[in-house]
């Protein structure tokens, strides 16, 4: 017998957050979140996404043991301003028992019908800055702090429920040694001269924050054409600056400006914290903090988190300018691998940015959709 409970309050939400720690115990590829960060993320007083979105949290129990969880999300901005009648769901984890996954999805469908929405889609977060997609290939690769990992049986549960693949995503890597330093440096200088561009390097977080609002505006502009895009609000800019930009090495962030001082491209990258997060196991103890600080300085993998180029500058080689600068930083720290976070499979423009670096796909993931 499966029972479903809706959770309210911080203490109950900790049960929700801790369930995957049990589900993936001993799994060498799953990367645990920091529990305190997850609690803050779901707190309407802290996360400004709740200005235009609501979330409900459910767990499934079998014989009094937690065996699954799901978040049901209604994004009012997406529904009312963009006209997309979507019922979102995410943070969807469960044991390999179809009764469990079905009972949880039934809760999402019920809310969607009550809200008079047309379909459910997931797993997704609140916006494009959140994690996305159920992993369908690449289970033998370690996850990242900004992507979900899941067991292989998840996809069959989606299909059995009648969900159909909607959007497909690729994650890929390339060796830093694939980058021809001489060629990319030559291209970088040529592009700077041709388009009268200025690259901005950083050594202090305060320098990054001074131009961060321009970066988020450019993010909204350069990603607006992608499906399911929800723009970042003014309050969210402040939230993401605090959550991410104050945590990432400033040297791993690059901005490009035209001769009038307008930002035309940016690259937000970071060291891989996956191994450090596994050692921390959800807790920011002194040991956990020391592991994260060590990874920040010494990780041999870099995560390419966000790359944005103003539409009129796309296909003009701006990536060479960004990556020539990034490669110098990576070489200083001995970084060997660059990992690209989930990108839409049909986003050929972003894929062309990296073709000269001989990338190889490591993981595939997808969102699933069902009319209700």
C-alpha positions in Angstrom: 0.0 0.0 0.0 1.4 3.4 -1.1 0.6 6.5 0.8 1.3 10.1 -0.3 2.0 12.9 2.1 2.3 16.6 1.2 5.1 18.3 3.2 5.0 21.7 4.8 7.6 23.5 6.8 11.4 23.4 6.9 11.6 20.3 9.1 9.4 18.3 6.9 11.3 19.5 3.8 14.5 18.1 5.2 12.9 14.6 4.9 12.2 15.4 1.3 15.8 16.5 0.7 17.4 13.6 2.5 15.5 10.8 0.6 18.1 10.6 -2.3 20.9 10.2 0.2 19.4 6.9 1.1 18.4 6.0 -2.5 21.9 6.6 -3.8 23.9 5.5 -0.8 27.1 3.9 -2.0 26.6 5.1 -5.6 29.9 6.5 -6.9 28.3 8.7 -9.6 25.6 10.5 -7.6 26.6 14.0 -6.3 24.8 15.0 -3.2 23.6 18.6 -2.7 24.4 20.6 0.4 21.3 20.1 2.6 21.3 23.7 3.9 21.5 25.1 0.4 18.5 23.0 -0.7 16.5 24.2 2.2 17.3 27.8 1.3 16.4 27.1 -2.4 12.9 25.9 -1.4 12.4 28.9 1.0 10.0 31.5 -0.4 11.6 34.1 1.9 15.0 33.5 0.3 14.4 32.4 -3.3 12.8 35.2 -5.4 11.4 32.6 -8.0 8.5 32.3 -5.6 7.4 35.8 -6.6 5.8 34.2 -9.7 5.8 30.5 -8.9 4.4 28.0 -6.4 5.7 24.6 -5.4 4.2 21.7 -3.5 6.2 18.8 -2.2 5.2 15.2 -1.9 6.7 12.0 -0.5 5.5 8.5 -1.1 5.6 6.0 1.8 5.5 2.2 1.8 5.3 0.4 5.1 6.1 3.7 6.8 9.3 4.1 4.8 9.9 6.9 2.4 10.2 5.4 -1.1 9.8 8.4 -3.4 9.4 12.2 -3.7 8.3 14.8 -6.3 7.9 18.6 -6.5 4.9 20.0 -8.4 5.6 23.5 -9.8 3.3 26.2 -11.2 5.2 29.0 -12.9 2.7 31.9 -13.3 5.1 33.9 -15.5 5.3 31.1 -17.9 1.6 30.4 -17.9 0.1 34.0 -17.9 2.7 36.0 -19.7 4.1 33.4 -22.2 0.9 31.5 -22.7 2.4 28.1 -21.9 -0.1 26.0 -20.0 2.6 23.8 -18.4 2.4 21.9 -15.1 6.1 21.4 -14.1 7.5 18.6 -12.0 11.0 18.0 -10.7 13.1 16.6 -7.8 11.5 13.3 -8.8 13.1 10.3 -7.2 11.7 6.8 -6.5 12.5 3.2 -5.9 12.0 0.8 -8.8 8.3 0.3 -8.0 5.8 1.6 -10.6 3.1 2.0 -8.0 5.3 4.6 -6.3 6.2 6.7 -9.3 2.6 6.5 -10.6 1.2 7.7 -7.3 3.5 10.7 -7.2 2.8 11.7 -10.8 -0.9 11.4 -10.2 -0.5 14.2 -7.6 1.1 16.4 -10.3 -1.7 15.6 -12.8 -4.4 16.4 -10.2 -2.9 19.8 -9.5 -2.4 20.5 -13.2 -6.1 19.7 -13.9 -7.2 21.9 -11.0 -5.1 24.7 -12.4 -6.7 24.1 -15.8 -3.3 23.4 -17.4 -2.9 21.4 -20.6 0.1 19.2 -19.9 2.8 18.1 -17.4 6.5 18.2 -18.2 9.5 17.2 -16.3 11.8 16.7 -14.7 12.5 20.5 -14.7 13.1 23.1 -12.1 11.5 26.6 -11.8 13.6 28.2 -14.6 16.4 27.6 -17.0 18.9 28.2 -14.2 17.8 25.0 -12.5 18.6 21.4 -13.1 16.8 19.7 -16.0 16.1 16.3 -17.6 16.1 12.6 -16.5 19.4 10.9 -17.3 18.9 8.4 -20.2 22.5 7.5 -21.1 25.9 8.0 -19.4 25.1 6.4 -16.0 28.8 5.5 -15.6 29.8 9.2 -15.5 29.9 11.2 -12.3 27.3 14.0 -12.1 27.8 17.7 -11.5 26.4 20.0 -8.8 24.1 21.5 -11.5 22.6 18.4 -12.9 20.5 15.5 -11.7 21.7 12.0 -11.5 19.3 9.0 -11.5 19.0 5.3 -11.7 18.7 3.6 -15.1 15.1 2.4 -14.4 13.7 6.0 -14.2 13.0 6.3 -17.9 10.9 3.2 -18.1 8.6 4.6 -15.4 8.1 7.8 -17.4 7.2 5.7 -20.5 4.9 3.4 -18.6 3.0 6.4 -17.3 2.4 7.5 -20.8 4.9 10.3 -20.9 6.6 11.0 -24.2 10.1 12.4 -24.7 9.8 16.2 -25.3 13.2 17.9 -25.2 16.5 16.1 -25.4 19.8 17.3 -23.9 23.4 16.5 -24.3 26.3 16.8 -21.9 29.8 16.5 -23.3 33.5 16.9 -22.5 36.7 17.8 -24.4 40.3 17.6 -23.4 41.9 21.0 -22.8 44.9 19.6 -24.8 42.6 19.4 -27.9 42.7 23.2 -27.9 45.5 24.5 -30.2 46.8 27.4 -28.1 48.7 29.1 -31.0 45.7 28.9 -33.4 43.1 30.0 -30.8 45.3 32.9 -29.6 45.8 34.1 -33.2 42.1 33.8 -33.9 41.3 35.7 -30.6 43.5 38.7 -31.6 42.1 38.8 -35.1 38.5 38.8 -33.8 39.3 41.5 -31.2 40.7 43.7 -33.9 38.0 43.0 -36.5 35.1 43.8 -34.2 36.8 46.2 -31.9 36.2 44.1 -28.8 37.6 44.2 -25.3 37.9 41.1 -23.1 37.6 41.6 -19.4 39.6 39.3 -17.0 38.9 39.2 -13.3 40.9 38.6 -10.1 38.3 39.8 -7.6 34.7 38.8 -7.2 33.8 42.5 -6.7 35.0 43.2 -10.3 32.6 40.4 -11.6 29.7 41.7 -9.6 30.1 45.2 -11.1 29.1 43.9 -14.5 26.8 41.0 -13.5 23.5 42.8 -14.2 24.7 43.3 -17.8 25.5 39.6 -18.0 22.1 38.5 -16.8 20.4 40.9 -19.3 22.5 39.3 -22.1 21.6 35.9 -20.8 17.9 36.8 -21.1 18.5 38.1 -24.7 20.7 35.2 -25.9 18.6 32.4 -24.5 15.1 33.9 -25.2 14.6 31.9 -28.4 15.1 28.5 -26.7 12.0 26.5 -25.8 10.8 26.6 -22.2 12.9 29.8 -21.5 11.7 31.8 -18.5 13.6 35.1 -18.1 15.5 36.1 -15.0 13.8 38.8 -12.9 15.6 41.7 -11.2 15.4 40.0 -7.8 16.6 36.8 -9.2 19.7 38.6 -10.5 20.6 39.5 -7.0 19.9 36.0 -5.8 22.0 34.3 -8.4 24.9 36.8 -7.9 25.0 35.7 -4.2 24.4 32.0 -4.9 26.9 31.5 -7.7 29.1 34.4 -8.6 30.4 34.9 -5.1 31.3 31.2 -5.0 33.0 30.8 -8.4 36.7 31.6 -9.0 36.6 35.1 -10.6 39.4 34.0 -13.0 37.0 31.4 -14.5 34.6 34.1 -15.6 35.1 36.1 -18.8 33.1 39.0 -20.2 33.5 40.6 -23.7 32.4 44.2 -24.5 32.1 46.2 -27.8 33.8 49.6 -28.2 30.8 51.3 -26.7 30.9 49.3 -23.5 28.1 47.0 -24.3 28.5 43.4 -23.2 28.3 41.1 -26.2 29.5 37.7 -24.7 30.1 36.0 -21.4 31.4 32.7 -20.1 30.6 31.5 -16.6 32.7 28.4 -15.8 33.8 26.8 -12.5 35.9 24.0 -11.1 34.2 20.7 -10.7 33.1 20.3 -7.1 31.6 16.8 -7.6 34.2 14.8 -5.6 34.3 17.4 -2.9 30.5 17.3 -2.6 30.6 13.6 -2.3 33.0 13.8 0.6 30.9 16.5 2.2 27.9 14.3 2.0 25.4 17.1 2.3 27.0 18.8 5.3 29.0 22.1 5.5 31.2 20.9 8.3 34.8 22.1 8.6 35.8 19.0 6.6 33.2 19.7 3.9 34.3 23.4 3.6 38.0 22.4 3.3 37.2 19.9 0.6 35.2 22.5 -1.4 38.1 25.1 -1.0 40.6 22.5 -2.2 38.5 21.7 -5.3 38.2 25.4 -6.0 41.9 25.7 -6.2 43.0 22.3 -7.5 40.2 20.5 -9.4 41.5 19.2 -12.8 38.0 19.5 -14.4 36.2 22.7 -15.3 32.4 23.0 -15.8 31.3 25.2 -18.6 28.1 26.5 -16.8 26.8 29.3 -19.0 28.0 30.7 -22.3 26.1 33.6 -23.9 26.7 35.5 -27.1 24.6 38.4 -28.4 22.6 37.1 -31.4 24.3 39.4 -34.0 27.7 38.2 -32.9 26.9 34.5 -33.0 28.9 32.5 -35.7 31.6 35.1 -35.6 34.2 33.2 -33.7 33.6 34.9 -30.3 34.1 31.5 -28.6 37.7 31.6 -29.6 38.1 34.9 -27.8 36.5 33.5 -24.6 38.3 30.2 -24.6 41.7 31.6 -25.4 41.4 33.5 -22.1 39.9 30.6 -20.2 42.6 28.2 -21.4 45.3 30.4 -19.9 43.6 30.1 -16.5 43.0 26.3 -16.9 46.7 25.8 -17.9 47.9 27.7 -14.8 45.8 25.3 -12.6 46.5 22.1 -14.5 42.9 21.6 -15.6 42.7 18.7 -18.1 39.0 18.4 -19.0 36.1 20.8 -19.7 32.6 19.5 -19.1 29.6 21.1 -20.9 26.4 21.1 -18.9 23.1 20.1 -20.5 22.5 21.7 -23.8 19.4 21.2 -26.0 20.2 18.6 -28.7 18.7 20.8 -31.4 20.7 23.9 -30.3 23.1 23.5 -33.2 24.5 27.1 -32.7 25.9 26.2 -29.2 27.3 22.9 -30.5 29.1 24.6 -33.3 30.9 26.8 -30.8 32.9 23.8 -29.6 33.3 21.7 -32.8 37.0 22.5 -33.2 37.7 21.1 -29.7 36.6 17.6 -30.7 34.0 17.1 -27.9 32.5 13.7 -27.0 29.1 13.1 -25.5 29.2 11.7 -22.0 25.5 11.9 -20.9 22.1 12.2 -22.5 19.0 13.3 -20.8 15.4 14.3 -21.6 12.3 15.9 -20.3 9.0 14.0 -20.7 5.5 15.4 -21.4 1.9 14.2 -21.2 -1.4 15.9 -22.0 -3.8 16.0 -19.1 
